[in-house]
Amino acid sequence: MANITEEIYNNYKKPIYNYFYRSVFNSHTAEELTQDTFLKAFKYFSNFRGESSVKPWLFKIAHNTYLNYLKKSSGMREENIEDFDTADRSDIFSNSNEKMIIRKVLKKLNDDERTLIILRDLNNLTYAEISSIMDYTEGQVKIGLHRARKRFRNLYNIENKEG
């Protein structure tokens, strides 16, 4: 079991961390939530039924960890804006000005909108996997993602004009 858990950790630490980082905008908190996620996953690994791949199972645990974090912090996320350079340097956002605009826009989205975009567009999860993670129907995922992308585009255009 040690080899398989080590392999899972090595393969999914970065995507799980990025999910949290783009949700809380704080590297320290993202790291703590990532560790919590893997501790829970390894503690309950024997419950993994293999009905799906490990990736959506881990993201389900991560999403629940994030929801618990929001409840504990009374819905108040840290407003500390860190330098994007502390995030993953292989991030898809290569231009630093672009990073800041995208970061501002992501911050303006509500938690569900941000989560849908992060899971689908940045982690390439399927609609079925996202529906399982967020306890939505696939139709709700598709509609929610459409609305989230539309809102993202509108906010992005506003930020881009102001910048």
Contact map, one row per residue, 1 for C-alpha under 8 A:
1111100000000000000000000000000000000000000000000000000000000000000000000000000000000000000000000000000000000000000000000000000000000000000000000000000000000000000
1111110000000000000000000000000000000000000000000000000000000000000000000000000000000000000000000000000000000000000000000000000000000000000000000000000000000000000
1111111000000000000000000000000000000000000000000000000000000000000000000000000000000000000000000000000000000000000000000000000000000000000000000000000000000000000
1111111100000000000000000000000000000000000000000000000000000000000000000000000000000000000000000000000000000000000000000000000000000000000000000000000000000000000
1111111110000000000000000000000000000000010000000000000000000000000000000000000000000000000000000000000000000000000000000000000000000000000000000000000000000000000
0111111111000000000000000000000000000000000000000000000000000000000000000000000000000000000000000000000000000000000000000000000000000000000000000000000000000000000
0011111111100000000000000000000000000000000000000000000000000000000000000000000000000000000000000000000000000000000000000000000000000000000000000000000000000000000
0001111111111000000000000000000000000000000000000000010000000000000000000000000000000000000000000000000000000000000000000000000000000000000000000000000000000000000
0000111111111000000000000000000000000100000000000000000000000000000000000000000000000000000000000000000000000000000000000000000000000000000000000000000000000000000
0000011111111100000000000000000000000000000000000000000000000000000000000000000000000000000000000000000000000000000000000000000000000000000000000000000000000000000
0000001111111100000000000000000000000000000000000000000000000000000000000000000000000000000000000000000000000000000000000000000000000000000000000000000000000000000
0000000111111111000000000000000000000000000000000000001000000000000000000000000000000000000000000000000000000000000000000000000000000000000000000000000000000000000
0000000111111111100000000000000001000000000000000000000000000000000000000000000000000000000000000000000000000000000000000000000000000000000000000000000000000000000
0000000001111111110000000000000000000000000000000000000000000000000000000000000000000000000000000000000000000000000000000000000000000000000000000000000000000000000
0000000000011111111000000000000000000000000000000000000000000000000000000000000000000000000000000000000000000000000000000010000000000000000000000000000000000000000
0000000000011111111100000000000001000000000000000000000001100100000000000000000000000000000000000000000000000000000000000000000000000000000000000000000000000000000
0000000000001111111110000000011011000000000000000000000000000000000000000000000000000000000000000000000000000000000000000000000000000000000000000000000000000000000
0000000000000111111111000000010000000000000000000000000000000000000000000000000000000011000000000000000000000000000000000000000000000000000000000000000000000000000
0000000000000011111111100000000000000000000000000000000000000000000000000000000000000000000000000000000000000000000001100000000000000000000000000000000000000000000
0000000000000001111111111000111011000000000000000000000000000000010000000000000000000000000000000000000000000000000000000000000000000000000000000000000000000000000
0000000000000000111111111110110000000000000000000000000000000000000000000000000000000010000000000000000000000000000000000000000000000000000000000000000000000000000
0000000000000000011111111000000000000000000000000000000000000000000000000000000000000000000000000000001001000000000001000000000000000000000000000000000000000000000
0000000000000000001111111000000000000000000000000000000000000000000000000000000000000000000000000000000000100010011000000000000000000000000000000000000000000000000
0000000000000000000111111100110000000000000000000000000000000000000000000000110000000000000000000000000000000000000000000000000000000000000000000000000000000000000
0000000000000000000111111110010000000000000000000000000000000000000000000000011111000000000000000000000000000000000000000000000000000000000000000000000000000000000
0000000000000000000010011111110000000000000000000000000000000000000000000000010111000000000000000000000000000000000000000000000000000000000000000000000000000000000
0000000000000000000010001111111000000000000000000000000000000000000000000000000001000110000000000000000000000000000000000000000000000000000000000000000000000000000
0000000000000000000000000111111100000000000000000000000000000000000000000000000000000000000000000000000000000000000000000000000000000000000000000000000000000000000
0000000000000000000110010111111110000000000000000000000000000000000000000000000000000000000000000000000000000000000000000000000000000000000000000000000000000000000
0000000000000000110110011111111111000000000000000000000000000000000000000000000000000000000000000000000000000000000000000000000000000000000000000000000000000000000
0000000000000000100100000011111111100000000000000000000000000000000000000000000000000000000000000000000000000000000000000000000000000000000000000000000000000000000
0000000000000000000000000001111111110000000000000000000000000000000000000000000000000000000000000000000000000000000000000000000000000000000000000000000000000000000
0000000000000000100100000000111111111000000000000000000000000100110000000000000000000000000000000000000000000000000000000000000000000000000000000000000000000000000
0000000000001001100100000000011111111100000000000000000000000100000000000000000000000000000000000000000000000000000000000000000000000000000000000000000000000000000
0000000000000000000000000000001111111110000000000000000000000000000000000000000000000000000000000000000000000000000000000000000000000000000000000000000000000000000
0000000000000000000000000000000111111111000000000000000000000000100000000000000000000000000000000000000000000000000000000000000000000000000000000000000000000000000
0000000000000000000000000000000011111111100000000000000001001100100000000000000000000000000000000000000000000000000000000000000000000000000000000000000000000000000
0000000010000000000000000000000001111111110000000000000001000000000000000000000000000000000000000000000000000000000000000000000000000000000000000000000000000000000
0000000000000000000000000000000000111111111000000000000000000000000000000000000000000000000000000000000000000000000000000000000000000000000000000000000000000000000
0000000000000000000000000000000000011111111100000000000000001000000000000000000000000000000000000000000000000000000000000000000000000000000000000000000000000000000
0000000000000000000000000000000000001111111110000000000001001000000000000000000000000000000000000000000000000000000000000000000000000000000000000000000000000000000
0000100000000000000000000000000000000111111110000000000000000000000000000000000000000000000000000000000000000000000000000000000000000000000000000000000000000000000
0000000000000000000000000000000000000011111111000000000000000000000000000000000000000000000000000000000000000000000000000000000000000000000000000000000000000000000
0000000000000000000000000000000000000001111111110000000000000000000000000000000000000000000000000000000000000000000000000000000000000000000000000000000000000000000
0000000000000000000000000000000000000000111111110000000000000000000000000000000000000000000000000000000000000000000000000000000000000000000000000000000000000000000
0000000000000000000000000000000000000000001111111000000000000000000000000000000000000000000000000000000000000000000000000000000000000000000000000000000000000000000
0000000000000000000000000000000000000000000111111000000000000000000000000000000000000000000000000000000000000000000000000000000000000000000000000000000000000000000
0000000000000000000000000000000000000000000111111100000010000000000000000000000000000000000000000000000000000000000000000000000000000000000000000000000000000000000
0000000000000000000000000000000000000000000001111111000000000000000000000000000000000000000000000000000000000000000000000000000000000000000000000000000000000000000
0000000000000000000000000000000000000000000000011111110000000000000000000000000000000000000000000000000000000000000000000000000000000000000000000000000000000000000
0000000000000000000000000000000000000000000000001111100000000000000000000000000000000000000000000000000000000000000000000000000000000000000000000000000000000000000
0000000000000000000000000000000000000000000000001111110110000000000000000000000000000000000000000000000000000000000000000000000000000000000000000000000000000000000
0000000000000000000000000000000000000000000000000111111110000000000000000000000000000000000000000000000000000000000000000000000000000000000000000000000000000000000
0000000100000000000000000000000000000000000000000101111111000000000000000000000000000000000000000000000000000000000000000000000000000000000000000000000000000000000
0000000000010000000000000000000000000000000000000000111111100000000000000000000000000000000000000000000000000000000000000000000000000000000000000000000000000000000
0000000000000000000000000000000000000000000000000001111111110000000000000000000000000000000000000000000000000000000000000000100011011000000000000000000000000000000
0000000000000000000000000000000000000000000000010001111111111000000000000000000000000000000000000000000000000000000000000000000000001000000000000000000000000000000
0000000000000001000000000000000000001100100000000000011111111100000000000000000000000000000000000000000000000000000000000000000000000000000000000000000000000000000
0000000000000001000000000000000000000000000000000000001111111110000000000000000000000000000000000000000000000000000000000000000000001000000000000000000000000000000
0000000000000000000000000000000000000000000000000000000111111111000000000000000000000000000000000000000000000000000000000000000000011100000000000000000000000000000
0000000000000000000000000000000000001001100000000000000011111111100000000000000000000000000000000000000000000000000000000000000000000000000000000000000000000000000
0000000000000001000000000000000011001000000000000000000001111111110000000000000000000000000000000000000000000000000000000000000000000000000000000000000000000000000
0000000000000000000000000000000000000000000000000000000000111111111000000000000000000000000000000000000000000000000000000000000000001100000000000000000000000000000
0000000000000000000000000000000000000000000000000000000000011111111100000000000000000000000000000000000000000000000000000000000000000000000000000000000000000000000
0000000000000000000000000000000010011000000000000000000000001111111110000000000000000000000000000000000000000000000000000000000000000000000000000000000000000000000
0000000000000000000100000000000010000000000000000000000000000111111111000000000000000000000000000000000000000000000000000000000000000000000000000000000000000000000
0000000000000000000000000000000000000000000000000000000000000011111111100000000000000000000000000000000000000000000000000000000000000000000000000000000000000000000
0000000000000000000000000000000000000000000000000000000000000001111111110000000000000000000000000000000000000000000000000000000000000000000000000000000000000000000
0000000000000000000000000000000000000000000000000000000000000000111111111000000000000000000000000000000000000000000000000000000000000000000000000000000000000000000
0000000000000000000000000000000000000000000000000000000000000000011111111111100000000000000000000000000000000000000000000000000000000000000000000000000000000000000
0000000000000000000000000000000000000000000000000000000000000000001111111110000000000000000000000000000000000000000000000000000000000000000000000000000000000000000
0000000000000000000000000000000000000000000000000000000000000000000111111110000000000000000000000000000000000000000000000000000000000000000000000000000000000000000
0000000000000000000000000000000000000000000000000000000000000000000011111111100000000000000000000000000000000000000000000000000000000000000000000000000000000000000
0000000000000000000000000000000000000000000000000000000000000000000001111111000000000000000000000000000000000000000000000000000000000000000000000000000000000000000
0000000000000000000000000000000000000000000000000000000000000000000001111111100000000000000000000000000000000000000000000000000000000000000000000000000000000000000
0000000000000000000000000000000000000000000000000000000000000000000001001111110000000000000000000000000000000000000000000000000000000000000000000000000000000000000
0000000000000000000000010000000000000000000000000000000000000000000001001011111000000000000000000000000000000000000000000000000000000000000000000000000000000000000
0000000000000000000000011100000000000000000000000000000000000000000000000001111100000000000000000000000000000000000000000000000000000000000000000000000000000000000
0000000000000000000000001000000000000000000000000000000000000000000000000000111110000000000000000000000000000000000000000000000000000000000000000000000000000000000
0000000000000000000000001100000000000000000000000000000000000000000000000000011111000000000000000000000000000000000000000000000000000000000000000000000000000000000
0000000000000000000000001100000000000000000000000000000000000000000000000000001111100000000000000000000000000000000000000000000000000000000000000000000000000000000
0000000000000000000000001110000000000000000000000000000000000000000000000000000111110100000000000000000000000000000000000000000000000000000000000000000000000000000
0000000000000000000000000000000000000000000000000000000000000000000000000000000011111110000000000000000000000000000000000000000000000000000000000000000000000000000
0000000000000000000000000000000000000000000000000000000000000000000000000000000001111110000000010011000000000000000000000000000000000000000000000000000000000000000
0000000000000000000000000000000000000000000000000000000000000000000000000000000000111111100000000000000000000000000000000000000000000000000000000000000000000000000
0000000000000000000000000010000000000000000000000000000000000000000000000000000001111111100000000000000000000000000000000000000000000000000000000000000000000000000
0000000000000000010010000010000000000000000000000000000000000000000000000000000000111111101000000000000000000000000000000000000000000000000000000000000000000000000
0000000000000000010000000000000000000000000000000000000000000000000000000000000000001111111000000000000000000000000000000000000000000000000000000000000000000000000
0000000000000000000000000000000000000000000000000000000000000000000000000000000000001111111000000000000000000000000000000000000000000000000000000000000000000000000
0000000000000000000000000000000000000000000000000000000000000000000000000000000000000001111101000000000000000000000000000000000000000000000000000000000000000000000
0000000000000000000000000000000000000000000000000000000000000000000000000000000000000011111111000000000000000000000000000000000000000000000000000000000000000000000
0000000000000000000000000000000000000000000000000000000000000000000000000000000000000000011111000000000000000000000000000000000000000000000000000000000000000000000
0000000000000000000000000000000000000000000000000000000000000000000000000000000000000000001111110110000000000000000000000000000000000000000000000000000000000000000
0000000000000000000000000000000000000000000000000000000000000000000000000000000000000000011111110110000000000000000000000000000000000000000000000000000000000000000
0000000000000000000000000000000000000000000000000000000000000000000000000000000000000000000011111110000000000000000000000000000000000000000000000000000000000000000
0000000000000000000000000000000000000000000000000000000000000000000000000000000000010000000011111111000000000000000000000000000000000000000000000000000000000000000
0000000000000000000000000000000000000000000000000000000000000000000000000000000000000000000000111111100000000000000000000000000000000000000000000000000000000000000
0000000000000000000000000000000000000000000000000000000000000000000000000000000000000000000011111111110000000000000000000000000000000000000000000000000000000000000
0000000000000000000000000000000000000000000000000000000000000000000000000000000000010000000011111111111000000000000000000000000000000000000000000000000000000000000
0000000000000000000000000000000000000000000000000000000000000000000000000000000000010000000000011111111100000000000000000000000000000000000000000000000000000000000
0000000000000000000000000000000000000000000000000000000000000000000000000000000000000000000000001111111110000000000000000000000000000000000000000000000000010011000
0000000000000000000000000000000000000000000000000000000000000000000000000000000000000000000000000111111111000000000000000000000000000000000000000000000000010000000
0000000000000000000001000000000000000000000000000000000000000000000000000000000000000000000000000011111111100000000000000000000000000000000000000000000000000000000
0000000000000000000000000000000000000000000000000000000000000000000000000000000000000000000000000001111111110000000000000000000000000000000000000000000000000010000
0000000000000000000000000000000000000000000000000000000000000000000000000000000000000000000000000000111111111000000000000000000000000000000000000000000100110010000
0000000000000000000001000000000000000000000000000000000000000000000000000000000000000000000000000000011111111000010000000000000000000000000000000000000100000000000
0000000000000000000000100000000000000000000000000000000000000000000000000000000000000000000000000000001111111100000000000000000000000000000000000000000000000000000
0000000000000000000000000000000000000000000000000000000000000000000000000000000000000000000000000000000111111100000000000000000000000000000000000000000000000000000
0000000000000000000000000000000000000000000000000000000000000000000000000000000000000000000000000000000011111111110000000000000000000000000000000001001100000000000
0000000000000000000000000000000000000000000000000000000000000000000000000000000000000000000000000000000000111111110000000000000000000000000000000000000000000000000
0000000000000000000000100000000000000000000000000000000000000000000000000000000000000000000000000000000000001111111000000000000000000000000000000000000000000000000
0000000000000000000000000000000000000000000000000000000000000000000000000000000000000000000000000000000000001111111100000000000000000000000000000000000000000000000
0000000000000000000000000000000000000000000000000000000000000000000000000000000000000000000000000000000000001111111110000000000000000000000000011011000000000000000
0000000000000000000000100000000000000000000000000000000000000000000000000000000000000000000000000000000001001111111111000000000000000000000000000001000000000000000
0000000000000000000000100000000000000000000000000000000000000000000000000000000000000000000000000000000000000011111111100000000000000000000000000000000000000000000
0000000000000000000000000000000000000000000000000000000000000000000000000000000000000000000000000000000000000001111111111000000001000000000010011001000000000000000
0000000000000000000000000000000000000000000000000000000000000000000000000000000000000000000000000000000000000000111111111100000000000000000000001001100000000000000
0000000000000000001001000000000000000000000000000000000000000000000000000000000000000000000000000000000000000000011111111110000000000000000000000000000000000000000
0000000000000000001000000000000000000000000000000000000000000000000000000000000000000000000000000000000000000000001111111111100001000000000000000000000000000000000
0000000000000000000000000000000000000000000000000000000000000000000000000000000000000000000000000000000000000000000111111111111001000000000000000000000000000000000
0000000000000000000000000000000000000000000000000000000000000000000000000000000000000000000000000000000000000000000111111111100000000000000000000000000000000000000
0000000000000000000000000000000000000000000000000000000000000000000000000000000000000000000000000000000000000000000011111111000000000000000000000000000000000000000
0000000000000010000000000000000000000000000000000000000000000000000000000000000000000000000000000000000000000000000001111111100000000000000000000000000000000000000
0000000000000000000000000000000000000000000000000000000000000000000000000000000000000000000000000000000000000000000000111111110000000000000000000000000000000000000
0000000000000000000000000000000000000000000000000000000100000000000000000000000000000000000000000000000000000000000000111011111011000000000000000000000000000000000
0000000000000000000000000000000000000000000000000000000000000000000000000000000000000000000000000000000000000000000000010001111111000000000000000000000000000000000
0000000000000000000000000000000000000000000000000000000000000000000000000000000000000000000000000000000000000000000000010000111111100000010011000000000000000000000
0000000000000000000000000000000000000000000000000000000000000000000000000000000000000000000000000000000000000000000000000000011111110000010000000000000000000000000
0000000000000000000000000000000000000000000000000000000100000000000000000000000000000000000000000000000000000000000000000000111111111000000000000000000000000000000
0000000000000000000000000000000000000000000000000000000100000000000000000000000000000000000000000000000000000000000100110000111111111111010010000000000000000000000
0000000000000000000000000000000000000000000000000000000000000000000000000000000000000000000000000000000000000000000000000000001111111111110110000000000000000000000
0000000000000000000000000000000000000000000000000000000100010000000000000000000000000000000000000000000000000000000000000000000111111111000000000000000000000000000
0000000000000000000000000000000000000000000000000000000110110010000000000000000000000000000000000000000000000000000000000000000011111111000000000000000000000000000
0000000000000000000000000000000000000000000000000000000000010010000000000000000000000000000000000000000000000000000000000000000001111111000000000000000000000000000
0000000000000000000000000000000000000000000000000000000000000000000000000000000000000000000000000000000000000000000000000000000001111111100000000000000000000000000
0000000000000000000000000000000000000000000000000000000000000000000000000000000000000000000000000000000000000000000000000000000001111111111110000000000000000000000
0000000000000000000000000000000000000000000000000000000000000000000000000000000000000000000000000000000000000000000000000000000000100011111110000000000000000000000
0000000000000000000000000000000000000000000000000000000000000000000000000000000000000000000000000000000000000000000000000000001101100001111111000000000000000000000
0000000000000000000000000000000000000000000000000000000000000000000000000000000000000000000000000000000000000000000000000000000000000001111111100000000000000000000
0000000000000000000000000000000000000000000000000000000000000000000000000000000000000000000000000000000000000000000000000000000000100001111111110000000000000000000
0000000000000000000000000000000000000000000000000000000000000000000000000000000000000000000000000000000000000000000100000000001001100001111111111000000000000000000
0000000000000000000000000000000000000000000000000000000000000000000000000000000000000000000000000000000000000000000000000000001000000000011111111100000000000000000
0000000000000000000000000000000000000000000000000000000000000000000000000000000000000000000000000000000000000000000000000000000000000000001111111110000000000000000
0000000000000000000000000000000000000000000000000000000000000000000000000000000000000000000000000000000000000000100100000000000000000000000111111111000000000000000
0000000000000000000000000000000000000000000000000000000000000000000000000000000000000000000000000000000000000000100110000000000000000000000011111111100000000000000
0000000000000000000000000000000000000000000000000000000000000000000000000000000000000000000000000000000000000000000000000000000000000000000001111111110000000000000
0000000000000000000000000000000000000000000000000000000000000000000000000000000000000000000000000000000000000000100000000000000000000000000000111111111000000000000
0000000000000000000000000000000000000000000000000000000000000000000000000000000000000000000000000000000000001000110110000000000000000000000000011111111100000000000
0000000000000000000000000000000000000000000000000000000000000000000000000000000000000000000000000000000000000000000010000000000000000000000000001111111110000000000
0000000000000000000000000000000000000000000000000000000000000000000000000000000000000000000000000000000000000000000000000000000000000000000000000111111111000000000
0000000000000000000000000000000000000000000000000000000000000000000000000000000000000000000000000000000000001000000000000000000000000000000000000011111111100000000
0000000000000000000000000000000000000000000000000000000000000000000000000000000000000000000000000000000011001000000000000000000000000000000000000001111111110000000
0000000000000000000000000000000000000000000000000000000000000000000000000000000000000000000000000000000000000000000000000000000000000000000000000000111111111000000
0000000000000000000000000000000000000000000000000000000000000000000000000000000000000000000000000000000000000000000000000000000000000000000000000000011111111100000
0000000000000000000000000000000000000000000000000000000000000000000000000000000000000000000000000000000010000000000000000000000000000000000000000000001111111110000
0000000000000000000000000000000000000000000000000000000000000000000000000000000000000000000000000000110010000000000000000000000000000000000000000000000111111111000
0000000000000000000000000000000000000000000000000000000000000000000000000000000000000000000000000000000000000000000000000000000000000000000000000000000011111111100
0000000000000000000000000000000000000000000000000000000000000000000000000000000000000000000000000000000000000000000000000000000000000000000000000000000001111111110
0000000000000000000000000000000000000000000000000000000000000000000000000000000000000000000000000000100110000000000000000000000000000000000000000000000000111111111
0000000000000000000000000000000000000000000000000000000000000000000000000000000000000000000000000000100000000000000000000000000000000000000000000000000000011111111
0000000000000000000000000000000000000000000000000000000000000000000000000000000000000000000000000000000000000000000000000000000000000000000000000000000000001111111
0000000000000000000000000000000000000000000000000000000000000000000000000000000000000000000000000000000000000000000000000000000000000000000000000000000000000111111
0000000000000000000000000000000000000000000000000000000000000000000000000000000000000000000000000000000000000000000000000000000000000000000000000000000000000011111
